[in-house]
């Protein structure tokens, strides 16, 4: 199977990051299975700097 470009998964994850957590996690796992090891490291760095896992405004009551 040909390698999928990292930019494809970054685009997909960016689009669904605020919509649905379950779908986001599923796509993130899928990306890790498909990408090469060096691409996985780059995706990790992108994910951590983009702060996609944190909601923008979450009220705690």
C-alpha positions as CSV (number, residue, x, y, z in Angstrom):
1,X,0.0,0.0,0.0
2,X,1.4,3.4,-0.9
3,X,2.3,5.8,1.9
4,X,-0.4,8.5,2.6
5,X,0.9,12.0,2.8
6,X,1.1,13.5,6.3
7,X,-0.7,16.7,5.1
8,X,-3.8,14.6,4.2
9,X,-4.2,13.4,7.8
10,X,-3.4,16.9,9.2
11,X,-6.2,18.3,7.0
12,X,-8.7,15.6,8.0
13,X,-7.9,15.9,11.7
14,X,-8.1,19.6,11.6
15,X,-11.5,19.5,10.1
16,X,-13.0,17.1,12.6
17,X,-11.1,18.2,15.7
18,X,-14.0,20.4,17.1
19,X,-16.9,18.3,15.8
20,X,-16.7,14.9,17.4
21,X,-14.1,13.5,19.8
22,X,-14.8,9.9,19.1
23,X,-14.4,10.4,15.4
24,X,-11.2,12.4,15.9
25,X,-9.7,9.7,18.0
26,X,-10.6,7.0,15.5
27,X,-9.0,9.0,12.6
28,X,-5.9,9.7,14.7
29,X,-5.4,6.0,15.3
30,X,-6.0,5.3,11.7
31,X,-3.3,7.9,10.8
32,X,-0.8,6.3,13.1
33,X,-1.4,2.9,11.4
34,X,-0.9,4.3,7.9
35,X,2.0,6.7,8.4
36,X,5.7,6.0,8.4
37,X,7.5,6.3,11.7
38,X,9.1,9.7,10.9
39,X,5.7,10.9,9.8
40,X,4.2,9.8,13.0
41,X,6.7,11.9,14.9
42,X,5.8,14.9,12.8
43,X,2.1,14.3,13.4
44,X,2.7,14.1,17.1
45,X,4.5,17.5,17.0
46,X,1.7,19.0,14.9
47,X,-0.9,17.6,17.2
48,X,0.8,19.0,20.4
49,X,1.3,22.5,18.9
50,X,-2.2,22.7,17.5
51,X,-3.7,21.9,20.9
52,X,-6.6,20.1,19.1
53,X,-7.4,18.0,22.2
54,X,-8.5,20.9,24.3
55,X,-11.9,22.6,23.9
56,X,-11.7,26.3,23.3
57,X,-14.1,27.4,26.1
58,X,-15.1,24.8,28.6
59,X,-17.0,26.0,31.7
60,X,-16.4,24.1,34.9
61,X,-19.3,24.2,37.4
